[in-house]
Amino acid sequence: MNSTLHGSIGFWFKKNYRNVCNFLDQRLAEHNVTNSQLGVLIILWEKEGLTQKDMVQTLGIQPASMTFLLRGLEEKKLIRREQDKQDTRINRIYLTEKGLSLKEPCLAIVEEGEAIVRQGFSKEEIALFLSWMKRAENNFNK
Protein backbone atom coordinates (compact mmCIF):
# COMPACT_ATOMS: atom_id res chain seq x y z
CA MET A 1 0.00 0.00 0.00
CA ASN A 2 1.20 3.50 -0.80
CA SER A 3 0.87 5.50 2.41
CA THR A 4 1.36 8.91 0.80
CA LEU A 5 -1.64 11.17 0.50
CA HIS A 6 -1.54 11.31 -3.29
CA GLY A 7 -1.13 7.54 -3.49
CA SER A 8 -4.31 6.95 -1.51
CA ILE A 9 -7.48 5.87 -3.32
CA GLY A 10 -9.53 7.51 -0.56
CA PHE A 11 -7.82 10.84 -1.17
CA TRP A 12 -8.79 10.79 -4.86
CA PHE A 13 -12.34 9.60 -4.10
CA LYS A 14 -12.79 12.51 -1.72
CA LYS A 15 -11.14 15.08 -3.97
CA ASN A 16 -13.32 14.12 -6.93
CA TYR A 17 -16.42 13.89 -4.75
CA ARG A 18 -15.79 17.46 -3.62
CA ASN A 19 -15.23 18.57 -7.21
CA VAL A 20 -18.59 17.14 -8.25
CA CYS A 21 -20.37 18.55 -5.17
CA ASN A 22 -18.90 22.01 -5.70
CA PHE A 23 -19.84 21.99 -9.39
CA LEU A 24 -23.41 20.91 -8.60
CA ASP A 25 -23.84 23.36 -5.73
CA GLN A 26 -22.68 26.25 -7.91
CA ARG A 27 -24.89 25.33 -10.86
CA LEU A 28 -27.95 24.37 -8.78
CA ALA A 29 -27.90 27.62 -6.78
CA GLU A 30 -30.02 29.31 -9.47
CA HIS A 31 -32.76 26.76 -8.65
CA ASN A 32 -32.33 27.18 -4.86
CA VAL A 33 -31.37 23.50 -4.48
CA THR A 34 -28.22 21.96 -3.00
CA ASN A 35 -26.52 18.89 -4.41
CA SER A 36 -27.55 16.99 -1.25
CA GLN A 37 -31.20 17.94 -1.80
CA LEU A 38 -30.83 16.98 -5.45
CA GLY A 39 -30.16 13.37 -4.42
CA VAL A 40 -33.56 13.22 -2.72
CA LEU A 41 -35.28 14.87 -5.68
CA ILE A 42 -33.72 12.43 -8.15
CA ILE A 43 -34.98 9.49 -6.11
CA LEU A 44 -38.48 10.99 -6.09
CA TRP A 45 -38.38 11.81 -9.81
CA GLU A 46 -37.76 8.10 -10.36
CA LYS A 47 -40.37 6.89 -7.86
CA GLU A 48 -42.65 8.90 -5.61
CA GLY A 49 -44.32 7.72 -2.44
CA LEU A 50 -41.21 6.29 -0.82
CA THR A 51 -40.65 6.42 2.90
CA GLN A 52 -37.84 8.28 4.60
CA LYS A 53 -36.30 4.89 5.48
CA ASP A 54 -36.36 3.86 1.79
CA MET A 55 -34.47 7.01 0.83
CA VAL A 56 -31.95 6.65 3.69
CA GLN A 57 -31.07 3.18 2.39
CA THR A 58 -30.78 4.37 -1.22
CA LEU A 59 -28.53 7.34 -0.44
CA GLY A 60 -26.60 5.63 2.36
CA ILE A 61 -26.92 8.57 4.75
CA GLN A 62 -27.93 8.83 8.40
CA PRO A 63 -31.64 9.15 9.24
CA ALA A 64 -31.00 12.52 10.94
CA SER A 65 -29.38 13.83 7.75
CA MET A 66 -32.40 12.72 5.73
CA THR A 67 -34.73 14.44 8.20
CA PHE A 68 -32.75 17.67 7.70
CA LEU A 69 -32.86 17.34 3.89
CA LEU A 70 -36.59 16.62 3.84
CA ARG A 71 -37.32 19.55 6.14
CA GLY A 72 -35.40 21.87 3.81
CA LEU A 73 -37.22 20.56 0.75
CA GLU A 74 -40.57 20.98 2.51
CA GLU A 75 -39.71 24.56 3.45
CA LYS A 76 -38.95 25.23 -0.22
CA LYS A 77 -42.31 23.66 -1.13
CA LEU A 78 -40.62 21.02 -3.32
CA ILE A 79 -42.00 17.97 -1.48
CA ARG A 80 -44.89 17.03 0.76
CA ARG A 81 -45.37 14.22 3.25
CA GLU A 82 -48.53 12.16 3.37
CA GLN A 83 -49.53 9.61 5.97
CA ASP A 84 -49.63 6.05 4.62
CA LYS A 85 -53.20 4.86 4.24
CA GLN A 86 -52.48 1.33 5.54
CA ASP A 87 -49.98 2.23 8.29
CA THR A 88 -50.49 5.66 9.82
CA ARG A 89 -47.07 5.48 11.54
CA ILE A 90 -45.43 5.86 8.12
CA ASN A 91 -45.15 9.02 6.05
CA ARG A 92 -44.67 8.81 2.31
CA ILE A 93 -42.86 11.51 0.38
CA TYR A 94 -44.24 13.09 -2.79
CA LEU A 95 -43.13 15.89 -5.08
CA THR A 96 -45.09 19.09 -5.39
CA GLU A 97 -45.66 20.71 -8.79
CA LYS A 98 -42.74 23.00 -8.00
CA GLY A 99 -40.55 19.96 -7.24
CA LEU A 100 -41.61 18.29 -10.48
CA SER A 101 -40.86 21.45 -12.46
CA LEU A 102 -37.18 21.30 -11.44
CA LYS A 103 -36.60 17.88 -12.99
CA GLU A 104 -35.57 18.97 -16.48
CA PRO A 105 -33.26 21.87 -15.58
CA CYS A 106 -31.60 20.02 -12.69
CA LEU A 107 -31.03 16.83 -14.64
CA ALA A 108 -29.47 18.93 -17.42
CA ILE A 109 -26.97 20.20 -14.83
CA VAL A 110 -26.26 16.64 -13.71
CA GLU A 111 -25.63 15.65 -17.33
CA GLU A 112 -23.30 18.61 -17.75
CA GLY A 113 -21.31 17.47 -14.71
CA GLU A 114 -21.24 13.88 -15.97
CA ALA A 115 -19.86 15.10 -19.30
CA ILE A 116 -17.05 16.91 -17.49
CA VAL A 117 -16.18 13.85 -15.40
CA ARG A 118 -16.25 11.54 -18.44
CA GLN A 119 -14.01 13.75 -20.64
CA GLY A 120 -11.10 11.83 -22.10
CA PHE A 121 -12.42 8.40 -21.12
CA SER A 122 -13.56 5.76 -23.61
CA LYS A 123 -16.90 3.94 -23.13
CA GLU A 124 -14.94 0.86 -22.09
CA GLU A 125 -12.93 2.83 -19.51
CA ILE A 126 -16.11 4.34 -18.09
CA ALA A 127 -17.73 0.89 -17.81
CA LEU A 128 -14.62 -0.45 -16.08
CA PHE A 129 -14.45 2.56 -13.74
CA LEU A 130 -18.11 2.15 -12.79
CA SER A 131 -17.58 -1.54 -12.06
CA TRP A 132 -14.61 -0.67 -9.84
CA MET A 133 -16.58 2.02 -8.00
CA LYS A 134 -19.45 -0.43 -7.37
CA ARG A 135 -16.98 -3.09 -6.20
CA ALA A 136 -15.35 -0.61 -3.82
CA GLU A 137 -18.79 0.30 -2.43
CA ASN A 138 -19.61 -3.40 -1.99
CA ASN A 139 -16.38 -3.87 -0.01
CA PHE A 140 -17.88 -1.68 2.70
CA ASN A 141 -21.20 -3.55 2.72
CA LYS A 142 -19.97 -7.11 3.26
N, C-alpha and C positions, 0 to 999 in steps of 0.2 A: 504494500500500500504506500502511496505517495503521501507523506504527512504535511506537505506544503499546502498553503491555502489554495494556490492556483492549480494544484494537482488534485484537489478534492472535488468529487462529483457533486457533493452537497453544496459547495460554494457556487458552482456553475448553475445548479438547479435554482438556487436562491437568487442569484444575480439575474438570470433570465426571467424568473417569476416576477421580480421587481420591475424589470423592463416592461413586461407585458402589463402589469398592474398600473404602472405610471402612464403608459400609453393610453390604456382604456380610461383611467380616471380623467386624464386631460381631455380626451375626445368626448367622453360621456357627460362632461360638466354642462355642456349646452342643453342637455336633456334633464339636468338635475338628478342624475343617477350616478352612483358609484359602481366601480367594477364588482364589489362584493354584492351589492344589490342586484346587479345584472345577473349574477349566477342564479339567484332566486327567480328572477323574471324569466330567464331562459327555461328553467325547469317548468314553470307554469305555462309558458308559450307552447311547450311540448305536451303538457298534460295538466289540466286544471283539476281542482278538487282534492289535491293531495293534503296529507296532514303535515304538521310541523315535523313530526318524527320521520316521515318519508323523506322530507327535504334534507334533514340533518344527515341521514344515511347517504343520500346521493352526493351531497357536497363534502361530507367528511368533516364537518365542523361541530363545535360544541353546541348543545341545546341553548345555552345562554346567548351565544353569538347569533343563533337563528332568531331567537326572541327579539334581540336588538334590531336585526335586519328587517324582520317583519313589521316591527313597530314603526321603523322609519318609512317603509313602503306604504303602510297604512296612513301615516301622517301626510304623505305626498299624494294620497288618494289613488295609488296605483294598484292596490289589492284590497280585498275585503275578506273577512273571516265569517264563515257560516257554521252553525252548529250542525253536526251530523244528524240526520233524521233517525237513524237506527241506534246510535250511541251518543247521547247528549253530552258525554264527557269529552268528546272529540270535536275539534274545530277543523273544518276544511278550508283551504285557501283558494280564492278565486281572483282573477284579474278584473279590474274595473275597465270601463271603456278607455280611460286615460292610459291604463297599463297596457292594454291591447294596442293602442295607437303608437306605442314606442317600439313595437317589435321590428318593423322594417328599418327605421333609422339606426337603431342600436345594433341589429344584426349586421348591417352594412359596416359599422365601425369594427365589429368583431372580425368580419371578413378582411377588412383593411389590415388589421393587426396580424391576422393569420398570414396574409400575403407577405408582410414584412418578415415574419419569423421564417417562412418557407423559402425566402429568396436564396438562390444559389444551391438549392437541394433538388435532386432528381426525385421523381415519384417513388422510386425504389428506396432511396435514402430516407424519405419521409415515412414510408411504410415501416422500414426497419427501426427508425427512431421511435415511432409510436409504439411498436412492439416492445422496445426496450423500456420506454417510459411505463407502460402497463405492467411489465415484469417487475420493474423496480417498485411500483406501487403494491403489487401483490406480495413482494418480499416483506412488507410491513404488516400484511394482513393474514399471515400464516398462523 
